[in-house]
Amino acid sequence: MNPLSLSVRIAEGFQSKKHPIIDLEAIASLAREASYDALCMRASQLGVQTSGKDTQEGIRILDTKKLPVTMLTGDFDIVYNNKNGPDCLRNIRPYLELAKKLNAPLLRVAVKKEKDIQWAQKAADEAEKYELKLAHQCHTQSLFETIEGIESTLKKIERPNFGLIYEPANLEICGQDYGAKTIERLSPWIMNVYLQNQILNPDGAVTLNTWCRGPVPFDITEIHEPTGIDFPSIINGLKAVNYSGTITVHQCAPKGTTPSESANTTSRYLRELIK
């Protein structure tokens, strides 16, 4: 069975990702209560901006709860996917050192322009010295918007320790197929799987801009809801390519739902799918 990881994004707002509503100790307790195997760490809890003292306290909490970290997103520019996101590639060492402290085997990074590719290669080479891997999420307004763009960029980077965070919601927003055929095509690079749910809606409460098709409105909904992303087909597609890696719940609690309610319901739903 795939390890199930809970992103600390569960305690963030969709638009405001810097200010969590609960702290790391509460998230760790929640993850344990909801039967998650690990946490996916983001800068809202621990990042390269975090003081050494607070980092050590975070490590103590994780050790006490016996929760490994499956991946680290080390700063807010990566989280927001803004123009400064790729700067991490040009100074990757602090991120690698933090990942090592957290025993996180994987780092999320950002690649937005062709000129970032050479820096991704250099960062991957540096990561190899630390026995770490780098990965990029399927994401709007990046070189990882479309299936063709994802495949082309990964082939250009051409590093065995640089891969993909497969994420169907962003693929859907960009008008891409996210099912079994796409999973099979991208399977050589998949190092992590992010799951979040949405319903495309012309009057949706949230709008994301894309390079490939302009602004796309949608509504956020719970992962277990039958509308939105077809999660059973995704899990079946992952099983078909023998994906044995982490599946990460990468979603803030929808409006009107507490982090505890969302995390517990999602865990029960996904456990049934991946068993």
N, C-alpha and C positions, 0 to 999 in steps of 0.2 A: 504494500500500500504506500502511496506517495506521502511523504511528510507534509503536514498541513501547517503553514506559517501564517501568523496574524500580523499584518502591517500595523505599525503604530499610527498609521494614518486613521485608524478607527477612532482616534481621539482628536482628529483635526477637522476643521470645516473644509468644504470643497474649495472655496475661494481663499480662505485664510489658513495657510498651512504652517504658519510660524508659531501659533499660540494654541497649544493643546488644552483641552478642557479637563483632562485628567493626567496625572504624572506617570512616570515609568513604572513605579512600584504598583500602582493601581492597574495599569495595563498588563503587567506581568501576572498579577493575581487573576485578572480577568481571563487571560489566555490560558492559564492553568485550569481554571474552573470550567472553561468551555472546551477543554480537551484539545487545544492546539499543541503542536510539537515544538514550536519555535516562534521567534519574532523576526519580522523584517524591520530593520532599524532605519529611521530617517532623522534628519537634522532637527526636527521639532523636539526630539528627545535627546539624542546624542549625535553630534556632528563635529566637523573640524573646528568649529567656533566654540565648542564646549570646553570649559576649563578642565585642567588635569584632575582637580579635586572632584568635580561633578562626574567626570568620566569614570573615575575609580568607584564612585558611589553607584553609578549605573552598572558597572561590571559586578559589583557586590550583589546588587539586586538580581541580576540575571543568573549569577552563580547560585544564589540562595534558592531561586525558583527553578533551577535546573532547566533554563530555557536557552538553547543556543540561538545565535543570530545567523539567519540564512543569507542575508544580503544587507549591505549598507549603502544608503544614499546620503552622502556626506555633507552636502550643503544645500542652501535654499535656492540657489540659482539652478541647480539640476532639478530640484523639486518643481520649480515654477517653469522650467524649460524656457528660460529667457535667453537673451543674447549672450549673457555671461556664463551660461551653463557649460559650454565647452572649455572654459578656463581651467577646469579641474584637470584636463588632459595635459596642460602645459606645466602643471605643478602637482603631479599625482602623488608624490611621496607622502604628504601629510594624510592623505586619504588611505593609502596603503598601510601606514603605521597605525592609524586608528582601527582599520579592519583587522589587523593582526592582534591588537589589544582585545578586540571583541571576539576574536576567533571566527570572524565572518569570512567565508571562502570567496565571496563574490561582491563586487562593487558595481553599482549603477553609475553610468557616466552619460554625457550628452555629446552628440555630434550633429551640428546643424548645417555646416557648409563643407564643400569639397576640401577646402584648405585645412579643415579639422582632421581629415583622414590621416595625414602624416603624423599628427600629434597623437591620434588614437593608436597608431602603430608603436610610437615611442613609449606611450603609457603602458601598453600591453607588454612590451619588452621589459619595462621596469617592474611591472606586476609579476612577471615570471620569476624574477629574482626573489620575490616574497612568496612564491608559490600560490599566487592569487589569480583570480579571473576577473575580467571586466565584461559588462553587458550593457546593451542599450534597449530600452523599451520600445515596442511599437508605439509611435507617438506622433501626434499632430505637429506641424511646423518644425520638422526635422528631416534628416535624410532617411528616416524610418517611418514615413507616412504610408507608402504604398508597398505592396508585395515586391514589385520589381525594384523599387528603391532600396528596400531592406536587403534583398539578395545581392544586388549590385554593390552596395556599400560594404557588406560583410566580405564579399569576395575581394574587394579592393583593400580592405584592412588586412585580410589574409593572415590572421594570427590565431593559433589554436586555442588561446586563452581569452579570445574576444568573441562574445556571442550575443544572443538575443534573449530578451525578456518577452515572451509571447503574451500579447495582451489583446483580446478580441474586441473590446469596446472601442479602442482607438482605431482599429482596423475598420470597424463598422462606420464610425464617424467619417472616415476617409473614403467611404464607398467601396471598401475592399471585402472580398470573401474572407471569412474567418474559420471556415469549417475544416473537415478532414483533409481535403486536397491541399489547402494552405499549410496546415500543420505538417503534412508529409513533405511538402516542398521545403519548408523552413526547418524541419527537424534536425538537420546536421548542426544547427547553431543554437538550438533552444537550451538555455541554461537555467531558466526560471520561468514560471507561469504566473502572471498576475490575473486575478479575476475581480471584475466589478460590473455592476449591472446598470442598464439605462434603457429608456424607451425613446426612440427618435420621435420628435413631435414638433411640428412647425410653430407651435405656440409654447414650446418648452420653457421651463424656468431658467435653464442654463444654456449658454451658447459658447461653443469653442470655435475659434478660427482655424482653418486649415489652408495649406498652400494649394492643395489639389482641387478643392471644391468650395472654397469660401467659408462663410460662417455656417455652422450646423447647430440648430437648437435641439435640446433633448431634456428629458426629466430623469433624475436619479431614482432608482428603485432598489429594493432589496434583492440580493442574489438569489434567494429562494423563490422569488415571484416568478410565475410561469411566463409572464410577458417579458419582452426585452431579449437579451442575449440567450441563445440556445446552449445552455451549459451541458446538458446530457450529450449533445453531439460533440462538444469540445472534449469532454472527458473520454468519450469513445474514440475520438481521433488521436488523443494522446496515448491511449492504450494500444491503438493500432500500430504506433511507431515505437512501442515499448519505452515510453518516457517514464523514467523512474525517479525524476528529480522532484523538487519542491513545488507545491501548489500554494500560492500566496493569496490570501484575502486582502485585496488592495482597494479598500473602500472605506470612506468615512460613513458614519452612521447617518442614514437618511433623516431628513427633518421629521421630528416627532418620534424618533426612535433613539433610545439610549445606546451607548457603545456596548453595554452588557447584553441588551436584548438582541442587537444586530449580530454581535460576535457569536452568541450562543445558537441562534437560529441558523446562521450561515454554516457554522461548524457541523451541526446535525445534518443539514441538507447535503453538504459536500461529502461528509463521511459515507453517506449512503451511495453517492455516485461513484466514489473512487475505490470502494471496497472490492 
